[in-house]
């Protein structure tokens, strides 16, 4: 039973990050078509991309944990906290002991926030110049969004079922 819940949570987590990546890509496309960003990123497009990413993570977390089949065993609040904690610890171990190619893979959405915090909106030649503590801030914010909004979605789901 716990293996099924773990797999279900991981699939939802991956789907959350995929939805957030799509939302950020769609925003980038809209900004390119409307000619807001013609020759590269502006401060407005960078900040709107960061805000869009974390809003999409939050909204996807809420709705993916609020929706669900009735015959499916719902998550408890403690299970979600446990799963997010395990993901956070795994991310931190990989972040501070892994290679940059691995960090790039799992911190892709948080890189824009880390870049903006490190450079203040300026130009950065390589993402390898960013200290990993800035990536830690971005990943921690991402996991906090998942934890808080998945808990809200679960509470909304249980109140609707009563």
Secondary structure, 3 states (H helix, E strand, C coil): CHHHHHHHHHHHHHHHHHHHHHHHHHHHHHHHHCCCCCCCCCHHHHHHHHHHHHHHHHHHHHHHHHCCCCCCCCCCHHHHHHHHHHHHHHHHHHHHHCCHHHHHHHCCCCHHHHHHHHHCCCCCCCHHHCCHHHHHHHHHHHHHHHHHHHHHHHHHHHHHHC
